[in-house]
Amino acid sequence: MSAALSPFEIVWDAGAVEDVLARVRDVRLPTAPKDAGWTYGCDADFLERLREHWLTRYDWRAAVADLNRHPQVMARVGDFDVHVVRIKGEAEQGRPLLLTHGWPGSHFEFWDAIGPLAFPSRHGGRPQDAFDLVIPTLPGYGYSAKPERPVGPRWTAGLWNRLMTETLGHPRYIAQGGDWGAVVTAWLAVDHAPSLAGVHYNMAPFRPRAGLEGPEEQAWAERSAAAQAQMSAYATLQVTRPQSLAWATADNPLGQAAWIVERFHDWSDLTQGDLESVFGMDKLITNVMIYVMTGSFPTAAWLYAGMMPEGSPGEMLGADRNAVPTAVAAFPDRILPPPPRSVAERLFNLVQWSEPARGGHFAAMEQPGSFVEDVRAFGRLVWPAG
């Protein structure tokens, strides 16, 4: 193993976990509006159920074992430490796939997709469709280092390209992302195109620089504006005053959980079930625990503030149609409704477009089967087996 890479294993100290559980148990919840549900924020009844499950049924040792199910390394990239889940696929043909998570997710978002992507023959697929997976944790999130000040997705894209090409030795790779992962991936396409065999988005929040064309695109813009007006207050706070949120939730893991699970509720496809049935309490809590046990809830929000000085990748893409082969999986995202295909065709060298019937913002968690099949199909186009 390279000197820049060291084996890594997640460890949760029993005393630290007990301290978290004590704070979850002891927090005094404020008064909530009667019968409000999720109208004004996290539903009070759901939060109480989450707390009860966390305290009495959540097996944190089993969660740690699951988080260590796949091999991980700590990668030194320049002067920054990046936590990476790194898995050699079964075909051993060197098709590296970079998967980037978003907020308020984590590398854990991809857990159910890892096996089928790396070892397809174990999941009813073809071995030649296997990828070598690289799943880094965003700066300030989870087990990656915390920057001294906010950094943005463009900075992160530069870090990722160095991780792939220099530290891990992949001069050419495929990049995939949703949420912040999509923005980082877009900056990779803008700034590091020679390294990319292709990019795959399950969220494409980019508007053409030249404006909208036709009634379908105008209707999309109106839907997007309505969704943002209803559900983006969190982003305004995290862009402008992320540290105020940090002070308000300091030493309050249940408060952090409420802020996080509200996003999962608002952004996911709940047409086939409620939040608990779609994800399960254990998965929701494990994702929260990654933030709590690493103290990364405040620094994860910094990415929003770090974005502002960098500008928008949408403006860069809109200035000149990006030549990198691109796929868009237009899952029915509630917070950022997918654009019409015509928008993607003006921005990208679009070689694959799909409209999955189910799944929302957290595509790899909500519909891992659809997610995997879409990424596999794209891999066959841009990096055929053999």
N, C-alpha and C positions, 0 to 999 in steps of 0.2 A: 504493500500500500504506500502511495506517495506520502512524503513528509508533510504535504499540505492537507492530508486526510487522516483522520483518526477515528477508530470505531466509537460508536456512541450508543448508549442505552438509556432509556428514560427510567428515572428512579424517583418515586414519590416517598419521601420520608414519612413513616407512620405518625410521628408526632406532628409534623406539618399538616398532614391530612386531618388529624383530630382537631387541630386548631381551626382549620377551615370549617369543619363540621360544627364546631362549637359556635363559630360566628354565624353560620347558616341557621343554627338552632335559636340563637339568642337575639337575632335582629328583630326589632319591633316594627312591623309593617304599618305604613300610614293608612288613613282612611281612604277608601276607594268609592267612587260613585256607584250607587246601587244599580245592579243589572246592566252595567256598562259594557261588559264583555271586553273586547279589545279596542273599543272606540277611542279611548284616551291614552292608551299604552297597554302594557302587559296586563292580561286578564288576571284579576285577583284570585279567582278560584283555581285557575291553572297554576299560578305561582305557588299557591299553598300545596297543590298536589305534587308539583315539582320538588318543593322543599321536603315533603313527607317521603317521597321516593328517595331523594338524595340522602336523607338521614337514616332510613330504615331498610331500603332494598338495593341501593346502589352498591355494587361490589367493586370498590376501587382497586383492589389487588387484581381482579380479573381484567379491569380496564387497562391497567399498566401492562399486564401480560399481553393483551391484545395490541396495545400500542408498540410493543416490542416484537410483534409477529413478523415484521419485515425488517431487513437489514438497514441500518442507518449509519451515517458518518457525520462528523463535524468537519466541514471544509473551510480551510483558510484561503480567502480570496482577497489578495492585497492585505489590508489590515483589518479585515472584517471576517467574523466567523458565521458561517451559514450552516444551519441544520438541514441535512438532506437525507431523504429516503431514496436509496439507490438499489435497483434490482436488475440483475442480468436476466434478460428474457430467454426462453427456452430455445429459440432458433439460432442464437449465437451468430446473428448476421449483422450486428452493429447498427440497429435502427433506433437511435436514441430519441426518446420522446420526453420533452420537458413539460411538466404539468404544474401550473401555478394556481394556487388557491386565491381566495379573496377574503373580505371582511363581511360578517364576523365569523368566518370559517377558519380552517386550519388545514394542515397537511392531511388531517383525518378525513376531510371531505372525500378523498379518493379511495378510501379503504376498501370499499366493496368493488371497485373497478380494477384494483391492482392485479389480482389473480387472473381475471380474464384477459387483461391487456398484456401481461408478461408471460402467462402460461395458458394460452387459449385452448390447447388440446385437453387440458384438465377441465374445461368448461364448455365442451361441445364445439370448439372452434378448430381452426387449422394452425399447426405449429408455425407455419411460415408467416402468420400474421403477428407474431410476437414482437414486442418492443422491449428495448432496454429502457427502464423508467428512471427518471430523475425528478424527484418531487421535493423542491426546496421550500423552506419556511421563509415567508417574507421578513424583511428587516423589521425588528421591533416586535415581532410576533413569536409566540411559543419559545422554542429553544434556539432560535437564531439570536445573534447579538442585538443589543439595543443601541441604536445610533445616539450620538450625543445631542442631536437636534433633529427635527423632522426632515426626512428625505422622501422623495416622491417616486412615482412609478418609472419615470424615465431614468433616474439614477439607478433604480433597481434593475431595469433592463440591461444597463451597462454591466452591473454586477453579475447578472445571470449569464450574459454572454462570456464574460471572463471565466465564470464557473464552468461553463460547458466546454469552451474551446481551450482554455489554459489549464485549469485545475483538473478537470476530468478527461481531457483529451478527446473531445468530440468536435472536430472542425466543422461538422455539418449535422444539423438536427432538425426535428420537428418541434414546434412550440404550440401549446394549447393552454387556454385559460378562460375563466369566467370571472365576473366582478372585477376586482383589482387585477386578477390574473389576465383578463382580457385587455386591460389598459397596458399592463407590462408587456404583454405579447404584441400589442400594436406598436409600442415603442421599439421592440425588437425588430419588427418589420420595417420601421422607418429608419432606424439607426444602424442595424446590423444585418441587413438583408443578405449579404453574401454568405452568412453562416446558416441560413434557413432553407431547408428543403420545402417547408410549408408552414402555415399557421392555421390553427383551428380555434374558432371562437364558439362558446355557447352563450355569449352575450356580445352584442355589437352596438354599443351606445354611441355611434359616430354619425354625425350629420354632415352631409355634403357641404363643402364651403360655398358652392354656388347657389345653395338654397334648395327648396323643395319643388318637385315637379308633379303636377297632376293631383287629382282628388284623393287617391289612395295614400300618397305620401303626406298630404295635408291632414288627412284623418289620423294617420299614425302620429304626426306631430302633436295633434290635439290630445290624443290618448296619452301620449308621453307626458305632456304638460300637466294633465289632470292627475296622473299617477305621482308625478313629482310633487305637485302641490299637496297631495294627501299624505305622502309617505316619506318625504325627504327632509323633514325638519331635523332629524338626527344628523344628516350630512352637513347642513348649515352650521350646526354646533361644532362638529368635528373639524370642519374646514377653518372656522374662525376662532373657536375657543375650546380646543380639545383638552386643555389642562383644567378648565372648569369642570368638565365631566370627570376628569381624574380625581379632583378634590371631592366631588360629590359622592363618588362611589368608592373612595379609598376605604380599605378594610371592611368592605361590604360585599362578599362574594354573591349573596343573593340578589343584591341590587345590580351587580354586573350581569348575572344570569338573566334578570328581567329585561335588561337593555338588549342583550344578545338574542334571547328567544323571541322577543317581539319582532325582530327582523326575520327570523325563520318563519314566524306565523304570517307576516305580511307579504313576504316575497315568494313563498312556496305555492305549489299547485295543491290546493286542498279540496279539489273537486271530487276526489275519490275517498276522502277521509279527513279526520281532524289532524292537528299537529302531532299529537301523541301517536296516532296510528301510522302516520307517514314516516316518522323518524324513530319513534320509541324514546322513552325517557332516558334510557341508558346512553344512547348516542348523543342526545342533546346535552346531557350532563358531562359526558366525557369531553365534548368540544368546549364547554365552559371551563372545565377543570384544566384544560391546557392553558387557558388564559390565566386562571387563578393561581395555579401552582408555579407559574413562571413570572408572575407579576407583570404580564404583558398587556393587560387591558388598557392602561394609559398610552403606552408607546405604540400599540397597534393603531390607535386612532390618529397618531401623528401623520400617517401616510396621507390623510386627507389634506392637512395643512401643507405637507411637502409637495403636493401636486401643484399648488397655485403658482409658484414661480416658474414652473416648467412649461406651462401652456398645455394645450390639448393635442393628443395625437390625432384626433379627428381633423383638426385644422391642417396638420402636416399631410395626412392621407388625402384630404380634399384638395390640396394644392396640386397633387400629381398622382394619378391612379397608381396605387402600389402594385409592383410587379410580382411580389412573392405569391406563389400559389396559395389560395385561401379557401377555407371551408367555413360556413356558418351553419350551426345547428340552432334554428330559431325556436327554442323551447318557449312555451307561453309564459314568459316572465312578467310578473305583475308590476314590479317597481320600474323596470326598463323594458317596456314592450318591444319586441323585435321589429326592426324596420322592414318595409317591403323589400322584396328581392332587388328591385330596381335601385334602391339606395346602395345596397352591397355591391352591385355590379358597377356602379360609378366609382366606388371607393377602392375596390379590390380587384385583383386578378382572380375572380371567383370561379373555382373549378368544382365546388360541391356546395349544394344548398339543400337543407332538409327542414321540415317542419314537424317535429315530433308532436304527437297528439297530447301527451301528458308530460309533466315535469315542469319545474319552474326555475327559479334563480339558482338553486343548488343542484344542478342537473346530475352531477356524478353521485350525489347522495340520494336524490329522490328517485331517479330512474337510471340506475347504473347499467342496466342492460341496453337501453337505447343509447346511452352515452358511449358505451364501449363499441357498439356496432357502428356508430357514426364515425368514431375515431379510427376504427379498423378500416372502414371503407375509404377514408381519406388517405390512410397510410398506403393502401394499395395503389392509389392514384399517383402520389408524389414520391413514393419510395417502394417500388414493387419488389416483392421477394426475389432473392437470387441476384 
